[in-house]
Structure formats: C-alpha cells, structure tokens
Amino acid sequence: MEAKDCSGRIVRIGDRIRIVGFSKQFMDSLLPGDHDQISEMIGNVFEVEEIDEAGQAWVTMWWNSEDGEMDGHGIGLAPSEMELLSPAGRKTRTQWLTNSKSPINQCITMSEWRSSQ
C-alpha cells in the first residue's frame, strides 16, 4: 500500500513530512494527558518510519517527561494530516540549485540588479 500527502503526492519510508493538523475526531479521542503532547506535533517535521496496510504514514515524537523518563507517541497519518517536504534520497529543488554548477547559482536578486543599473 502507498501513502499520499494532502496534495496527493506519494509518501515513502524515509521521506520528511510536516504534520499539518489532526482531525477533530482524533483529537477528541485522546486522553487529556496526551492532548497537549499530540498538539505539539502539528507543524513539526518528521521522517516517515513505516507505511501500514491502510496507507497511513507512521511517525514518532519523543519527549523528556518530568521524572526524567522518555515518553513517545507514534501516530499513523492520513493524507489530510501531512505534507511531503523532501522525499528520501531525492534532492529538493533548493538542494539541487545550491549543489549544482548551474548558471542559476550566479543569479542575483531583482533589488541587486536594480541597484547595479
């Protein structure tokens, strides 16, 4: 089974995604003590650890608890809950432009061009 993000792009194990939100139904199902921690995951970037048979991409976040122990939550994400940022093993556009010897690296900003005229 494959997972997809909120834009329909394929998500694979190792890809980096951002959590864009969770459904009200999911948030309402949480224990009161878990609600704050799970909410902290929204907006953060994670590496996909697993894709399950239902097409959910699984990620985990860890916290240091008050007693010095580690506390973690693994969550299977629906497409509407994640945005693909950088596919594993494939360069992002920014990485390609920065690392290439393309003439585009020699480009200047519009304000730099205007000040040179």
C-alpha positions in Angstrom: 0.0 0.0 0.0 1.2 3.5 -0.6 0.6 6.7 1.4 -0.1 10.1 0.0 0.1 13.6 1.4 -2.5 16.4 1.4 -1.6 17.3 -2.2 -1.8 13.7 -3.4 2.0 13.2 -3.7 3.3 9.7 -2.9 5.0 9.4 0.6 7.5 6.7 1.2 9.5 5.4 4.2 12.4 7.8 4.9 10.6 10.8 3.4 10.4 14.0 5.5 6.8 15.3 6.1 5.3 18.1 8.1 2.2 17.4 10.2 -0.4 20.0 9.1 -3.2 19.0 11.6 -5.3 16.3 13.1 -9.0 15.6 12.7 -11.3 16.8 15.5 -12.5 13.2 15.9 -8.9 12.0 16.5 -8.1 14.9 18.9 -11.4 14.2 20.8 -10.4 10.5 21.2 -7.2 11.3 23.1 -6.7 11.1 26.8 -6.5 14.5 28.5 -2.8 13.9 29.3 -2.0 13.1 25.7 -3.8 16.0 24.0 -1.1 18.7 24.7 1.8 16.4 23.6 0.0 15.4 20.4 -0.9 19.0 19.6 2.9 19.9 19.8 3.4 17.6 16.8 1.5 19.9 14.5 3.8 22.0 12.4 6.8 19.8 13.1 8.8 17.8 10.6 9.3 14.0 10.9 10.8 11.2 8.9 8.3 8.5 7.9 9.2 5.3 9.7 6.6 2.9 8.3 3.7 2.7 5.8 0.9 0.4 7.0 -1.6 -1.6 5.1 -4.2 1.2 5.4 -1.8 3.6 3.7 -1.0 5.6 6.8 2.5 7.0 7.2 3.8 6.4 10.8 6.0 8.9 12.6 7.1 9.2 16.3 7.9 12.1 18.6 9.7 11.8 21.9 9.6 14.0 25.0 11.5 14.1 28.2 9.0 13.6 31.0 9.2 15.3 34.3 10.6 12.2 36.0 13.5 12.0 33.6 12.0 9.2 31.5 11.3 9.4 27.8 7.7 9.4 26.6 6.8 8.9 22.9 3.8 8.8 20.7 3.7 7.1 17.3 0.9 8.2 15.0 -0.4 6.9 11.7 -1.1 9.9 9.5 -3.9 10.2 7.0 -3.2 12.1 3.8 -5.0 15.3 5.0 -2.7 15.4 8.1 0.7 15.6 6.4 2.6 17.5 3.7 5.5 16.0 1.9 8.6 18.2 2.3 11.6 16.2 1.0 11.5 12.7 -0.5 14.1 10.3 0.9 17.2 10.0 -1.4 15.9 12.7 -3.8 17.2 16.2 -3.7 14.8 19.1 -3.1 14.8 21.9 -5.6 16.7 24.1 -3.1 19.4 21.4 -2.6 19.7 20.9 -6.4 20.1 24.6 -7.0 22.6 25.0 -4.2 24.7 22.0 -5.1 24.6 22.3 -8.9 27.1 24.1 -11.1 24.1 25.6 -12.9 24.3 29.2 -14.1 21.2 29.8 -12.0 23.6 29.9 -8.9 25.1 33.1 -10.5 21.7 34.8 -10.5 21.2 38.0 -8.5 18.1 39.3 -6.8 15.9 41.9 -8.5 17.0 44.5 -6.0 20.7 43.8 -6.6 20.1 44.1 -10.4 18.2 47.4 -9.9 21.0 48.9 -7.8 23.6 47.9 -10.4 21.8 49.8 -13.1 
